[in-house]
Amino acid sequence: MPSVVTSPGAPSGSHREPGRGVHATWLYTLGAVVFVYVLLDAVVLLAATASLASPPRAAPVILVGAIIVASALQVRYCWFLTVGRGGGLPAPAWTGATVATAAAVWGLGLFIPGMGLFTAIPLWMAVNLVAALLQTGPRRLVLVAGVIVTALHPLLAAAVLERPFAIADYAGVWLLIFYVMLLPAFVLSSLWWWDIVVTLDRHRAVAAELAVAQERLRFASDLHDIQGHHLQVIALKTELAERLMSTDPEAAREHVRASRLIAKQAMEETRSLIAGYRHIGLDQELENAREVLAAAGAECDLRVGALPAGTDEQRVLALVVREATTNILRHSEATRVWIQLDVAGQTGAGDSSGDVTTMLIGNNGLAPADSPAPRGDGSGLAGLRGRLSAVGGSLETAVDAAADSFELRVRVHAPVGAQA
C-alpha cells in the first residue's frame, strides 16, 4: 500500500502523510473489496476443479491455473484503488496482465462443458476494477461492454459445444448471478466512502494550517501596531532634531532623548509581545483554543471551574493554553483534546501559599516517532517552565503510549477568582 494517500483532484505537490484513522479506513475498505473478490474467485475455482473429475484433459488443467493467476492479479490490483474513483490507471503492465488473464479464462471456458457462466465472472470482475479507476464517461462505456461480453459468454459456449442454451442449466447459481450483478455498486460505493474520508482528512489538515496561519497573522498585526506607531514617532522626532541641530541644539537634544525613550519603550513592548505577556483574558484564550481545535477536527472537552484572580497568573496560564494548542496542531494527529482548569484550597497545616490553580491539557493521537518534536527553546515548554516558576508554578508532562495520549499538567499558586 502506498505510504502517501491522495484524493482525486488534489493539487499536485500537496502530498502529505494521512492520519492513522485514514489508514484504518483504507484497510477496512481494501479488506472488504478483497474479501468479496476472493469469495467470487473461490466459487469459480471450485466449479473449475469439478471439471477435472472427467477424463484427464489439458483444457481443465490450464483453466484452473489461469483462474488462480487471474485471482492473484485481481487481488493485487485492488491496492491501486487507493487513488479513488477516477484516480487513473496504474502502469499499463498491471492493467494488461489483469485483463488478459481474465480474458484467457473467459476464452477457455467456451470449450469446457458446464463452465459457460462461471468462466465469464473473472473478466467481469477485472472490468469492474479497471472501470472504477476511470472517469465517469469511460467508466460507463467499459461497464456496458463488460455486461455485453459477460452475457454473451454462455450463448457462445452453447454454440461452440453444439448444445442448445437453456436457462434451466443455470438455475442453481442465481444467487451467484445476483452478487455478480451487484459488484459494480459494491466497488464504486466502497470507493465513494473512501473518497469522502480522504477529503475530510485533507480538509481537517487545511483547517489546522489555517488556524496556525490565523495565529501568525494576529501576532503580525500586534507587532505592526507596536512597531509602526513607535517607528513613525521616532522618524518624526529625529527629523525635527536634524532640522534644529544648527539653530536650537537644546531642542534638538530633547527630541533625540525622546526618540531614545520611545525606542526603549518599543523594545520593551516587542519583548512583551514575543514572550506572550501582552494581556489576553484566560477565559478568552480557552474559548479560542476550543474553537481552533474544533476547526482542526479535534473534539475539545473544556471544563473550567474557577479562574485565578491574579493578572500574572492568568497571563502565564493563557500562554500555556496557547503554546499547548499550537503543539497539538503541529505535532499530533489528535481527534480528542481535554482541558481542565480549577482552583483548590491548600489543606496543609501552616501552609500560607494560598490556593492552587491546576490546569490539565491532554490529547490523543501521538505524533509518529519520526515527526518533529515540540520545541524546547525559549518559546517552547522550557520557556513555559521558566515563566511558571516566576509565579510559583510548575509544569509536568506525561506520555502514555499504550493509551496514545499526551498530558501537560500545570500548578500555580494563586487566590481564587470569579467563576468562568
C-alpha positions in Angstrom: 0.0 0.0 0.0 1.4 3.4 -0.8 2.6 5.5 2.1 1.0 8.7 0.8 -2.7 8.8 0.1 -4.2 11.4 -2.1 -7.7 12.0 -3.4 -8.7 12.7 -6.9 -8.5 16.3 -7.7 -5.9 17.1 -5.1 -3.4 19.6 -6.2 0.0 18.3 -7.3 2.7 18.8 -4.8 0.3 18.7 -1.9 1.0 15.1 -0.8 1.2 14.6 2.9 1.1 11.7 5.4 -2.6 10.9 6.2 -3.8 10.3 9.7 -3.9 6.9 11.2 -7.7 7.0 11.0 -7.5 7.3 7.3 -5.0 4.4 7.1 -7.5 2.3 9.1 -10.4 3.3 6.8 -8.3 2.3 3.8 -7.5 -1.1 5.4 -11.2 -1.7 6.1 -12.2 -0.7 2.5 -9.4 -2.8 1.0 -10.3 -5.8 3.2 -13.9 -5.7 2.2 -13.2 -5.5 -1.6 -10.5 -8.2 -1.4 -12.9 -10.5 0.6 -15.6 -10.2 -2.0 -13.2 -10.8 -4.8 -11.6 -13.8 -3.1 -15.0 -15.3 -2.4 -16.2 -15.0 -6.0 -12.9 -16.3 -7.3 -13.2 -19.3 -4.9 -16.6 -20.1 -6.4 -15.2 -20.0 -9.9 -12.2 -22.1 -8.9 -14.4 -24.8 -7.2 -16.5 -25.0 -10.4 -13.4 -25.4 -12.5 -11.9 -28.1 -10.3 -15.1 -30.1 -10.6 -14.4 -30.4 -14.3 -11.2 -32.1 -13.5 -13.1 -35.2 -12.4 -13.7 -36.1 -16.1 -11.0 -38.0 -18.0 -7.7 -36.0 -17.9 -7.7 -33.3 -20.5 -5.3 -30.3 -20.9 -8.0 -27.7 -21.1 -9.4 -28.1 -17.5 -5.9 -28.1 -16.0 -4.9 -25.0 -17.9 -8.2 -23.4 -16.9 -7.6 -24.0 -13.2 -4.1 -22.5 -13.5 -5.4 -19.5 -15.4 -8.1 -18.9 -12.7 -5.5 -18.9 -9.9 -3.3 -16.5 -11.7 -6.2 -14.2 -12.6 -7.4 -14.3 -9.0 -4.0 -13.3 -7.7 -3.7 -10.4 -10.1 -7.1 -9.1 -9.2 -6.3 -9.2 -5.5 -3.1 -7.3 -6.2 -4.9 -4.8 -8.4 -7.2 -3.9 -5.5 -4.3 -2.0 -3.9 -4.4 0.5 -6.8 -7.9 1.6 -5.8 -6.3 3.8 -3.1 -6.4 6.7 -5.7 -10.2 6.7 -5.5 -12.8 6.8 -8.2 -11.5 8.2 -11.4 -8.0 8.4 -9.9 -6.3 7.0 -13.1 -5.0 3.6 -14.1 -1.7 2.2 -12.8 1.2 1.0 -15.0 -0.2 -0.5 -18.3 1.5 -3.8 -17.5 -0.7 -4.3 -14.4 -3.9 -3.5 -16.2 -3.0 -5.5 -19.2 -2.0 -8.6 -17.2 -5.1 -8.4 -15.1 -7.5 -8.2 -18.0 -5.5 -10.6 -20.2 -5.6 -13.5 -17.7 -9.3 -12.9 -17.1 -9.9 -12.9 -20.8 -8.0 -16.2 -21.1 -10.3 -17.8 -18.5 -13.3 -16.4 -20.5 -12.0 -18.0 -23.7 -11.1 -21.4 -22.2 -14.5 -21.7 -20.6 -16.1 -21.8 -24.1 -14.7 -25.2 -24.7 -15.4 -26.9 -21.3 -19.0 -28.2 -20.6 -20.7 -26.6 -17.6 -18.4 -23.6 -17.4 -20.3 -21.3 -19.7 -21.2 -18.8 -16.9 -18.5 -19.4 -14.3 -15.6 -18.5 -16.5 -17.2 -15.2 -17.6 -17.1 -14.0 -14.0 -13.3 -13.3 -13.7 -13.4 -11.0 -16.7 -16.4 -9.1 -15.3 -14.5 -8.7 -12.0 -11.5 -7.4 -13.8 -13.6 -4.9 -15.8 -15.1 -3.6 -12.5 -11.6 -2.9 -11.1 -10.5 -1.1 -14.2 -13.7 0.9 -14.6 -13.5 2.2 -11.0 -10.3 4.0 -11.8 -11.7 5.7 -15.0 -13.6 8.9 -15.3 -17.4 8.8 -15.4 -17.8 8.7 -19.2 -15.2 6.0 -20.0 -16.3 4.0 -16.9 -19.9 3.7 -18.2 -18.7 2.5 -21.6 -16.4 -0.1 -20.0 -19.1 -1.4 -17.7 -21.6 -1.7 -20.6 -19.1 -3.5 -22.7 -18.4 -5.8 -19.7 -22.1 -6.6 -19.3 -22.4 -7.5 -23.0 -19.3 -9.7 -23.0 -20.4 -11.5 -19.8 -23.9 -12.1 -21.1 -22.7 -13.4 -24.5 -20.4 -16.0 -22.9 -23.0 -18.7 -22.1 -24.6 -18.2 -25.5 -21.2 -18.6 -27.3 -20.3 -21.6 -25.1 -23.5 -23.3 -26.1 -22.8 -22.6 -29.8 -19.2 -23.9 -29.6 -20.2 -27.1 -27.7 -23.1 -27.5 -30.1 -25.7 -27.8 -27.4 -28.8 -25.6 -27.0 -28.7 -22.8 -24.5 -31.1 -23.3 -21.6 -31.8 -21.1 -18.6 -32.5 -24.2 -16.6 -28.8 -25.1 -16.7 -28.0 -22.1 -14.5 -31.0 -22.4 -12.1 -28.7 -23.3 -9.2 -26.5 -20.3 -9.4 -29.0 -17.4 -9.3 -27.6 -16.3 -6.0 -24.1 -16.1 -7.6 -25.5 -14.1 -10.5 -27.2 -11.7 -8.1 -23.9 -11.0 -6.3 -22.1 -10.6 -9.6 -24.7 -8.1 -10.8 -24.2 -6.0 -7.6 -20.4 -6.0 -7.9 -20.2 -2.5 -9.7 -22.3 -0.9 -7.0 -20.2 -2.5 -4.2 -16.9 -1.4 -5.7 -18.0 2.1 -6.5 -19.8 2.7 -3.2 -16.7 1.5 -1.3 -14.5 4.0 -3.2 -17.1 6.7 -2.8 -16.8 6.3 1.0 -13.0 6.2 0.8 -13.0 9.4 -1.2 -15.2 11.1 1.5 -12.8 10.0 4.2 -9.7 11.3 2.3 -11.4 14.6 1.5 -12.4 15.1 5.2 -8.9 14.4 6.3 -7.5 16.9 3.8 -9.9 19.5 5.0 -9.0 18.8 8.6 -5.3 19.3 7.8 -6.1 22.6 5.9 -8.2 23.8 8.9 -5.3 23.1 11.2 -2.9 25.0 8.9 -5.4 27.9 8.7 -5.6 28.0 12.4 -1.8 28.3 12.7 -1.8 30.9 9.9 -4.5 32.9 11.7 -2.5 32.9 14.9 0.6 34.2 12.9 -1.5 36.9 11.3 -2.7 38.0 14.7 0.8 38.2 16.1 2.0 40.0 13.0 -0.9 42.5 13.4 0.1 43.2 17.0 3.7 43.6 16.1 2.8 46.0 13.3 0.7 48.1 15.7 3.6 48.4 18.1 6.5 48.9 15.7 4.5 51.0 13.2 3.4 53.6 15.7 6.8 53.9 17.5 8.9 54.0 14.4 6.7 56.7 12.9 7.2 58.8 16.0 10.9 58.2 16.1 11.2 59.2 12.4 9.4 62.5 13.1 11.4 63.4 16.1 14.8 62.5 14.6 13.8 64.6 11.5 13.0 67.5 13.8 16.2 67.0 15.7 18.1 67.1 12.4 16.5 70.4 11.4 17.1 72.0 14.9 20.6 70.8 15.3 22.2 74.0 14.0 19.6 76.6 15.2 18.4 75.2 18.6 20.7 72.4 19.9 18.9 72.2 23.2 15.5 71.5 21.5 17.3 69.0 19.1 18.8 67.3 22.2 15.3 66.9 23.7 14.0 65.3 20.5 16.9 62.9 20.4 16.3 62.0 24.1 12.6 61.4 23.4 13.5 59.2 20.4 15.7 57.1 22.6 12.9 56.7 25.2 10.4 55.8 22.5 12.8 53.2 21.0 13.4 51.7 24.5 9.6 51.5 25.0 9.2 49.9 21.6 11.8 47.3 22.5 10.1 46.5 25.8 6.7 46.2 24.2 8.1 44.0 21.5 9.7 41.7 24.1 6.4 41.5 26.0 4.6 40.6 22.8 7.1 37.9 21.8 7.2 36.5 25.4 3.4 36.4 25.4 3.0 38.9 28.3 0.5 41.1 26.4 -2.7 40.7 28.4 -5.3 38.3 27.0 -8.1 37.1 29.2 -7.6 33.4 30.2 -11.3 32.7 29.6 -10.9 34.2 26.1 -7.8 32.1 25.4 -9.6 29.0 26.5 -12.5 29.6 24.2 -10.1 30.5 21.3 -8.3 27.1 21.9 -11.6 25.2 21.7 -12.7 27.0 18.5 -9.3 26.4 16.9 -9.2 22.8 17.8 -12.7 22.2 16.7 -11.9 23.9 13.3 -9.0 21.5 13.0 -11.3 18.5 13.5 -10.5 17.7 17.2 -13.3 17.4 19.8 -12.4 19.6 22.7 -13.7 18.9 26.2 -13.4 22.1 28.1 -14.1 22.1 31.8 -13.4 25.3 33.7 -14.2 25.8 37.4 -12.7 28.9 39.0 -10.2 31.3 37.4 -7.2 32.7 39.3 -7.7 36.3 40.3 -4.1 37.4 39.8 -3.3 39.0 36.4 0.2 37.5 36.2 -1.2 34.0 36.8 -3.8 34.5 34.2 -1.3 35.7 31.7 1.1 32.8 32.1 -1.8 30.3 32.0 -3.1 31.9 28.8 0.4 31.5 27.4 0.3 27.8 28.4 -3.0 27.3 26.7 -1.8 29.0 23.5 1.5 27.0 23.4 -0.2 23.7 24.1 -2.8 24.3 21.4 -0.1 25.2 18.9 1.8 22.0 19.8 -1.3 19.9 19.4 -2.0 21.3 16.0 1.6 20.9 14.8 2.9 17.8 16.5 -0.1 15.4 16.8 -2.9 13.9 15.0 -5.4 14.5 17.8 -9.1 13.8 17.4 -9.9 14.5 21.1 -8.5 17.1 23.4 -9.4 17.7 27.1 -8.7 20.9 29.0 -9.5 21.1 32.8 -8.9 24.2 35.0 -9.8 24.5 38.6 -8.7 26.2 41.8 -8.5 24.2 45.1 -7.6 25.4 48.6 -4.5 24.2 50.4 -5.2 21.8 53.2 -1.8 21.5 54.8 -1.3 22.9 58.3 0.6 26.2 58.3 0.5 26.5 54.6 0.4 30.2 53.7 0.9 29.8 50.0 -2.8 30.3 49.2 -4.9 28.3 46.8 -3.6 26.3 43.9 -4.7 26.6 40.3 -4.4 23.3 38.4 -4.6 23.1 34.6 -4.6 19.8 32.7 -4.3 19.7 28.9 -4.3 16.4 27.2 -4.8 14.9 23.7 -4.8 11.6 21.9 -3.1 11.0 18.5 0.5 10.9 19.4 2.8 12.0 16.6 4.8 9.4 14.8 8.3 8.7 16.1 10.0 10.4 13.1 7.9 13.6 13.3 9.4 16.9 14.6 9.3 17.1 18.4 7.8 20.0 20.3 10.2 22.9 20.7 12.3 23.1 23.7 13.7 26.6 23.3 12.6 29.8 25.0 9.3 29.8 23.0 8.5 26.2 23.9 8.0 24.1 27.0 11.3 25.0 28.6 10.4 28.7 28.3 7.0 28.0 29.9 8.6 26.3 32.9 10.7 29.5 33.4 7.7 31.7 33.3 5.7 29.5 35.6 8.4 29.4 38.1 8.3 33.2 38.3 4.8 33.0 39.6 5.3 30.0 41.8 4.1 27.4 39.3 5.3 24.1 37.8 4.8 22.2 34.6 4.9 18.4 34.1 4.3 16.3 31.0 3.3 12.6 30.7 3.2 10.4 27.7 1.1 7.2 27.7 2.0 5.2 24.6 -0.5 2.4 25.4 -3.4 4.9 25.7 -2.0 7.0 22.8 -2.2 10.2 24.9 -0.1 13.1 26.0 -0.9 15.3 29.0 0.5 18.6 30.3 -0.2 19.5 33.9 0.4 23.0 35.4 0.1 24.0 39.0 0.2 27.7 40.0 -0.3 29.2 43.5 -3.0 31.8 43.2 -6.0 33.2 45.0 -9.5 32.2 44.0 -11.1 34.4 41.3 -14.5 34.6 39.8 -16.3 31.7 38.2 -15.8 31.3 34.5 
